[in-house]
Amino acid sequence: MNNLEFKKDLPEFIEKTNQFYSGEMNMKDYKGFSGFYGSYAQKGGKASMLRLRLPAGVITKETLNFIVNEIKKYEVTRAHFTTCQTIQLHDLQPSQLFSIYEDILDFGIISIGGGGDFPRNVMCSPLSGVQKDEYFDVTPYAQAVSNYLLTLVKAEKMPRKLKVGFSNTKDNVTHATFRDLGFVACQDGTFDVYCCGGLGNNPRFGVQVASKVQGEDLLYYVKAMRDTFLQHGNYTNRAKARTRYMIEAVGGEQAFKEYFNENLKEAFKEDLKISVTPIAITKQGNGSIEGFNVIAQKQEGLYSVCYHPLGGNPSLEVLAHLNDALQDMDDVILRLSPDESCYITNLTAQEARIVLDVIKEDSAQNVFETSISCIGASTCQVGLRDSQGLLKTCIEEIRNANLPADALCQIHISGCPSSCGTHQVGKIGFRGHTKVIDKKAYPAFMLYIAGNDMQGSEAMGKEMGAILEEDVPKFLVELGTTIASSHCSFDEWVQSNPNGIEQIASKYI
């Protein structure tokens, strides 16, 4: 399906959005409608957001230039890098929303299916193609799967959304082993396939349904998974309509595999083979550079720079300056990451220095400052707590405490149980909560520890108890101070003190 087909839906989007803003449609009904367009009303119903699908998190220089110019043209005031490798534009009034929606379709960016019960943005390891220890570049396969899923957006409606991820190493940064559908690279150039994983309420790791699958056959597995979801997903109870609930619904893992394989057999009767072209990087590098935000690529003499705006919220001024700087650099590609970073790849050492100078006032300077937060309750309709506000306060307090760079880990904050901030797999995670003291409710966050997303070592974080929102920064400062006094890094200290975090947290829980 091409973009012109999606453009035919614009008049209805305009009509229903105007009805919502005029009070003729309620928030719930509008949410059910607008998600198809990749747009939701923000909390309070006074503005909207628009989610730009960016398959595999890839942004070319041309795409960046277009997005930056749209932001300038329509005076957009806020953007966000999401944990699903998309860009969200926020605080949009209807006139801005409609104009940007039409412009992105004309350019070739699609927001359709960015929300609601549709296949979501296909995720991919952000350094795939340039990472030194990767098995192989999975990016072209992720893009091929994305193209296929877009043809199904208007097909038979699924019970809920379908999230697909590709991983190029055991780092598993896209959580491919516990997505609705995940393709995990193997050393021999094939893929292992996982299904029915997910975070949020009742999280579970994926079920491996296949191993050593050839890349040309991936669409058969996508179709088999979608058909199984259509057949056995829960259409009546929305709370149990994600793929992870199908395992028990059909009688366990073995029964699910049997249903899946039946659908796979049927899928192979169609012509769904794909052929991808490897992405060649011929640029020559020169010079050398090191630094916290600098990653040496497998292409000798080339580097990637990690731009991590705090909370995934880039300064639009810095983004514009970055765009200007990149336009004269050859073969540069931007790659969004599930931790709300943006990698600028294929840079020479001199180009990397230019990029670092542009982003220096707007990018994390240590691991803790790369912490992840969902957009939070100040914006999200369903958010319970302001995760962005908490992260900002925590970073300020940690900076004031002048702790060593390695005293704390990256933390994950979700405003509610949905786990958009992936709190369940962080070494330290928080989710929005309410704590009742003497029959009075107080803003709080539930603490999780010891989560792990590494392939082969996956673990959901242990729920420890609720900490008052105002006490979370105090807890982190005490933890960081304790670790710093031991002259150890965070990881070294945890290894030597396996109950250490729990002991300090007990004062606040």
Phi, psi and omega in degrees: 000128181268173185294332179296326177296317179293329182294336178296340181275352185300316181302320179292322177299316179298315182299309183290325179294319176296324177296319179296311184289342176269359178090006181276348179227137182278168185299317183296313181295321180293322178299317179297331179274311193286338181303327178303327183271002182075027183226143174224152169287141177279169181305134181094343175069022182258352181203168182233163171242158177227127184259121181267115177292130178228087186311129182064010180071018185273131175231115175283168176300322181295320179292317178300316181299318178298312182298315179299318180292326175296318179299317179292313186300318184255011175055046175292137186256348185207137175228160183215132171274122187266168178283357174252022173062039173240172171245129175254134172258130189243166174062038183271134169275159185309318182296320176295314183302311183295318182293316180294319180303314180292320181295318183294324177295319177298324181284326182121008174266138182244133173253347180307134180077008178288346174222185176072197188266068187219164172298128183270182181303127179286127185263158184206144176309125191293337179255016179299129182104339181232352185285133186298320187258017182286156176286313173192170182280115182266358185304312182300328179289320177299319180292323178294318178295321178299315179300319180294315182296328179295334177287347183257358184302323181261008178279193183309133187287131177279163177298319178211191182289161178232116181255128184240135180225149176241138179234137182258350178212176177289354175303326171056040185293340177269002180059040184296334179280355175217046167261176172301325176209126183227139177244118188247120183296142174248160184297335183271010177089007177255185181232142162267148186240131180238147181225158166067032172261172177166152175264181182100206177298136180051060183291156174205154175277158186287162176260126178284120183253348180200156176223154177055046180276134178289143181303326182294345184258006188299324184294334176296323180286326175296313181295319180298319180292315180297317180295322178294321178294319178297323184280323190239359175289155185272108181272350186258329181244101186300328180295339181241030185262008176274160185298331184295343179274350183291330185304306179290326183298327182262359176106019175114176186297318182296318179295320179298316180300323180294316177297316180300314183292330174296316178291327178295318179299319178292321181298324182290353175281347179262169178261092183239015180294145180239155175228122182248153177257121178304144180275114182270133175246107185256357183299140179261133178261166175205153181079179179215158181203147177227160177161166183303319184266010185249132178236123176287131180276169176288342173280114187303130177086359178249152186222156169246145176245131179268118177254108180240090174295143186301128181071010182076019184249093184289143168295126182292333176292316179294320179300320178294318178295321178298316178301315179299318183293326186279339188298333180263007180259130184285141167062018180282133177233138174262142181228116176286149184241152177296349176263019176072020173267169172226119178267129174260113190253165176066044179258142166286170180300318180294318177296322178298321178296320178297314180296317179300322179293324180292318189266358192303328182270359187228019184226149179304143181248000175203174186298318181300322182288351173273011182303152189255138175218137170292177184292334170087168189291343178289342182239318187281135179300320186264357181295141179264323183228157181277085182296323178296318179297319179296314181300317179301315179296318180298316179297318178299315182292321179293321177297318180296329180283350177054049181278154175300155185299331185257015183283338180227157179266176169291131176252160183237127183235125173244140180284344181207179182294350184296341174067033174296337174268009177051042184296338186283347180240014177273154172301324170225128180224153177225144170227149182302141187205169173237128180250126182261121178233122182052046176067014177243135183273136179233147175297134183208172175227136175281134182265135173236144177225157171070029171286157182207128179252004180295132180300129182094343179233020185304137177208135172281140180298147179279125179285121187260329183139172186269139175241134176304142182306319182291342182265348182300312178299323179297317178300314182292322177296316179297317179298312180296321179295318179298316180294317180299322181292341179274353181060032177244161169281169179304310183296319178297318182294317179297322179295323180278337182231073186300338178253010187297313180298317181299319182295317179291319181296331183299337179289337187252341184280000000 
